[in-house]
Amino acid sequence: MEELRIIRLALLGIGTVGGGVYEILKRQQGEMARKLGVTVEVAKILVHNKNKKRDGIDASLLTDNWKEILEDDSIQIVVEVMGGIEPARTCILEALRAGKHVVTANKDLLADYGRELLDTAREHNCDLLFEAAVAGGIPIIRPLKQCLAGNHMTEILGIVNGTTNYILTKMTAEGMEYREALAKATELGYAEADPAADVEGYDAGRKMAIMASIAFHSRVTFSDVYTEGITGITSADIAYARELGCVIKLLGVASNTEEGIEVGVYPMLISTSHPLASVNDVFNAVFVHGDAVDDAMFMGRGAGALPTGSAVVGDIFDIARNIRAGATGRIHCTCYKELPIKAVGDMRHKYFLRLWAEDKPGVLSSIASVFGSNGVSIAQMIQRNKRGDLAELVFITDRVQGRHFQDSLTILEGLSVIKEIASVLRVHSA
């Protein structure tokens, strides 16, 4: 009987995700041979302090010397789960140049340096896989690159940040204000002490850059993604959304239009009939549209040790199969187009505008005149609440270029009869 081949790997980091990967690999030891035709074992784990006690981790595997891994020719796969830009970028580049295959969960790195890393992998005939970088345990990178490769993809909608989805769910279901819901998310460990990357949309923006690049075959970096967060959302906005048959979600939106790529992250009103509207709490989902498959949605847990570790181990197994078959380096950067990225002012959306104005004759006609002179069509108007001699007005526009809506907003802010622009949100339109 042929001796079973062992493929050795090194983990760079043993934090939340690294710990999840380590645990899953241990769970899979009994089935690996039948699944892969080989077995995968952890040979080294790179840490800052190898003397620190880590429960459940074999201390003999720990090293604080990257060169021990880089110069060990028996290690064929490097799994980067330490995060950040450096030293992760340098380690990945050096590993690829040494002929080692790489799995990473590093969205920050891929959103800005994806082309460099993928080009280096191609030059050295190595695999570079990153399923865990976008939606944790939800498979989306491989489907876009392989399963849906026969499609011309035109749209991606994503709820790709669990923290903000949890906060908005609490605000919607329990009537909480933003600060109260954020405090609850922090208490449960869903929000960091500094939640800016989540609540300002930066985390989702990096993920959308990666997905748009793959889906539309044209490089999109994080700096191309316009981001708005959820810090200004109030219970009043939630209530009006409900009245309009919608919920508010922080959506990553990427569209492949004839004029170029539109990509952004914003809190948006989305119809309760849309599949994404029922994705709640810390769950994530990605909704895509292709010319052949039509609509498809991928949903699950977008973060956490085991869900994210699941995606990382899936990539490890893929590489192990490729090594066994002598078929590494098959799929690299798929960005063979150079499509323009549209400026936010050129993107077309419907808008939700809530404001407080003097409650007297002529105010509505003044507002309508401002909109009309800037080519903004009003689809719906609600006047419900009063505060002294002020009236709360809500407008829903038809689709309009962002710069025309912004021009209207600038003029409205200068009118003496307008006392407060309370909220401006986009409205998803199918």
N, C-alpha and C positions, 0 to 999 in steps of 0.2 A: 504493500500500500504506500502511495506517494506521501512523503512527509508534508504536513500542512505548512504553508508559507505564513510567516509572521511579518506583518507590516508595522513598523515602529513609528510612533508620532510623539511630538513634543507639544505641550500646552504652554502658551505664553500668558500666564495669569491663572489664578485659581480663586477668583472672586465668585460672585453670584452665578454668572454664566459658566465660567470655568468649572465650578463645583458641580453644576448641572450636567455638563458634558462628561465629567469624570464619573458621576453616578450612573448615567445612562450607559456608558461603555461597560461598566462593571455588570449592570443588569443584562447586557446583551452578550456577555462572554459565552454563554451556553449555546447561543443560536447563530453566532457570527459565521462559523465555518459553513453551515448550510445556506445561510443568506448570501455570503460573499465568495465562498470558495477559498477564503484566506481568513486569518484572524488578525485583529488590530489590537495593539497594546500600547499603553502610555509608557514611554521610556524616560522622559524628563518633563519637569514642570518648572518654568522660570518664575521666580518670585523675587520681591525686593528683600525680604528677610527670611532666609531659609531656617532660622532658628525658632521662628514663631510657631507655636503649636496649632495644628489644623486638624480638627477631629475628622476621622474617616479617611484621611489622605496619607498614603505611604510616604513617610518622611525621607526615605532613601531616594525618592524620585526628584526631590527638590534641589534646585540650583539657583544661584544668583548670578551666574556667569553665562551670558548669551553665547559666547564663543564655544562653550561645551556642546551646545546644540548645533550651532552653525557648522562646526567642523566635524561633527559625527556623521559620517557617510551612511551609517545604518538607519538614521532617522530620515524617513522619506516624506513625512507630512508634518507641517507646522500649523498649529491652530492658534490664531491670535485672538484672544478674548480679554485683553487688558484695556482696550479702549484708548481714546485720545489720538492725537496726531503723531506725536513723538513720545517714545521711541518706536511706536508701532510701525510707522511708515518705513523707517530705516530697516527694522527687523524683517518686514515682509519683502522689501526689495532685495536685501542680502540673501534671504532664504531662497527666493526665486532664482537669483543669479547663481546660487549654489546648486540649482537643480532640484530643490525641494518644492513639493506642492503645498499650497496654502489654502486654509479655510479661515475666514474672518467674519466677525459679526459687527464690524466697525463702520457704522453709517457715516460718522463724521469724516472719516478718512476717505471713504469711497465717493462721497458727495463732492469732494474737491479734488481728489487725486486718483479717481477711478481709471482714467485713461492711462496715466503713467504706470499704474500697477498692472493693468491688463496688457498693456504693450510689453512690459517686462516679462510677464508670464508667457506671452506668445513667443518672444525672442528665445526663451529658454525651454520651450515645449513643455511648460508646466501648467497644471490646473490651478486656477484661482477661483474659488467658489465662495459665495456670500449670501446664501439664502436667508440667514438669520438677521441680516443687516436692515431689513425693511419692516417686516411684520412679525417678528418673533417666530412663533411656532406655525404661522400660517404660510403655506407654500405659495409664493407668487413669482419669485425670480425665475425658477425653473419653468413654471407654466408659460411665462412670457417669452422665455428664450427658446423653449422646446415645444411644449404641447400646443401653444397658440401661434407658432412660428408661421403657419400658413395664412395668417390673418393680416390685413391692414388695420392696425389698431387706431382708433380715433378718440377714445376717451378713457381716462382713469379717474375714478372717484374713490377717495380713501378716507376712512376713519382710522388713522394710523398712530394715534397717541392715546393710550389708555387712561392717563391721568385726566386729561381734559374731557374725555368722554364720560368718565366717572363723575366729574364735577357738574357737567351739563345734565347728566341723568338725574343727579340729586336735585338740581335746581328745577328740573321739569317735574319730577315725580313727587317731590316733597316740599316744593315752594321755597327752598332755601335761596338766599342771596349768594353771590359769588364768594365772598369772604368766608361765610359759614361752610359752604361746600368744600372750599380749598382746605379749611382747617380739618374737616373730616377726612379728606384724602390724605393729608399729611399725617394725621393720627393713625391711619391704617397702613401707612408706608407706601401709598401709591404716589405721593408727591414728595419731591426732594425738599430739603431745607431751603434751597434757592430754586424755586419752581420755574424760573424764567424760560428755560429751554423748552419746557412743555407748554406753559400757558400763553407764551408769546408766539407759539407756532414754529419755533426754530427746529425742534426735533422732527416734526411732521414735514417741514420744508426740505430737510436733508433726505428724508425717505422719498419724497415726491421727485426730487432731482434724480435719484437713482432709478426709480420706476419709469419716469418719462424718458430717460436716456435709452433704456432697454426697449420699451414699448414702441417708441417712435424712431429708433435707430439713428438718433442724433444727440450729440453730447449736451446735457443740461447739468450745470453745476448749481450748488446751493445759492450762489450770488445771483443766479437767474430767477430764483423763486421769490415772488412777492409774498410776504407773510404778514398776517394780522392775527392777534391773539384773542382770548376770550375774556380778558380782565374787565372790559366795559359792559359785558352782558348783565342785564338786570332781570328781576322777576317780571317786570312790566313787559320786557321784550318777549320773554317766554310765554306770557299770557296772550299777547297779541299773536304770536306764532300759532298758538293753539287755536285761537279764534279763526285764523286763516287756514286751518287744516294742515298745519306744519309743525315740525319740531326744529330746534336749533342744534346743529352739530358743527364741530370744527372739522371742515372738510379740506382735504388736499384735492385739488382739481387740476387735471392736465388734459388739454385738448389739442389734437393734431389737426389744425385748420389749413385751408388753402393758403392763407397769408403767413403761416408760421405757427410755432408752438405757443400755446397759452398755458402758463403754469403758476399756481399760487396756492396759498393756504389761508383760509378765512373762516370765521363763523358764518354759517349760512342757514337760511330757512330752507328746509327740504320737506316735500309733501309726505304726510304720514303713510301714503300708499307706496312710497319708494322703499325697496328692501333695506336700505341703509338706515331708515328712520327707526327701525326696531332693534338696532344694534346698540346695546346699553351697557352701563357699568364700565368695566375695564376691558371689555371685548373690543377687538379691532375687526375691520372688514375692508376688503378692496373690491370695488365694482368696476368691471372693464367692459368695453364695447369694441367688437371687431366686426369686419364686414362679412365674415363667414360664420363665426360662432354666435354672433349677435351679442346678447348680454350674458355675463357670467359673474358670479360673486364668490369670493373666498372669505371665510369668516372663522375666527377663533381667538385664542389668547395671544396677544401681541407682545407680551413681555413675561418675565419670570424665569427662574433658573431652569426648570424642566421644559417648558414650552420652547424657549429660545435654544436650550441645549438640544432639544429634539431636532431643530433645523440644522444646527451645527453637525450633529452626528449623521444626519442624512447626507450632508456634503462629504463628510469623512468616508462614509460607505461608498458614495459615488466614486470618489477618487480611488479607494481601495479596489473597486471593480475595474476601473480604468487601468490601474497599475497591473493587475493580474492579466488583463487582456492586451497589455502593451498598446493602449489606445489613449494615452494622456494628451492633453493640449488640443482637444477637439474643438471646443467652443471658447472663443475669447471675446474681445470687444466687438459688439455688433453695431457700433455707431458708425455706419458707412455713409451716412448723409450729413449734410451741414445745413440744417434748417434754421431759419431765423427765429429768435425768441422775441415774442411781442412784448412791448412795454405795457405796464399795467394800465396806462391811460387808453390804450388801443383795444383792450379786452372788453368784450360786450357781456353785460350781466343785467338782470333785473335787480332793482334796489328796493330795500325797505328803509324808509326814513320816518323817524319819530321826532317831533319837535313840539315846543310850547310857544304859542303865539298869542298876541292880544286878541281877546274875544270881542271883535267888533266888525261891522260891515266893511267889505273891501279887502280883508286880509287874504281870503281864499283866492280872490281874483289876482292879487299881487303875486302870490306864490305861483299860481298857474301861469301867469305872464312870464315869470323868471324861467320856469321850466320850458315853456313854449319857445322862448327866444333862444334857448340852448338846445333845441331839438330833443327834449325829454318829454315823452308821452306818459301821462298818468293813467295807470290801469285800474287803480282802486284807491279810495280814500275813506278813512274812518275818523269820525270825531266822536269821542266817547266821554272823556273825563274833563273836569274843570278844576282849576286851582286859583281861587280868587277871581280876578278878572282875566285869567289866562285859560286858554283851551289847549288840550293835547290833541295834536293832529298826526295821523299816520298815513303815509302815502306809499303805495306800491307802484313802481314804474314798469313800463315795458322794457325790453332789452335795449340797452343804450351803451355807447362807448363810455368807458370810465372817465375820460377827460371831459366829456360833455356834462356828465353828472356832477363831477367835481367843480366845474365852472359854475353850475347852478348853485351848488352848495356854498361856494365862496360868496356869491351875491346874496343869497338868503341870510347868511351869517351877518351881513352888513345892513340888513333892513332893520329899522327901529322897531317894527312890529313883531319881529322874531326875537324871543327872549332866551331860548335855549335850543340848540340842536342836541337832543338827548341820545339819539342812537342812529347809526347808519350801518346797515347789514346788506349783504348780497342775498339774492333769492335764487336757488337752483331752479333751472327750467330745463325740462327734458328736451 
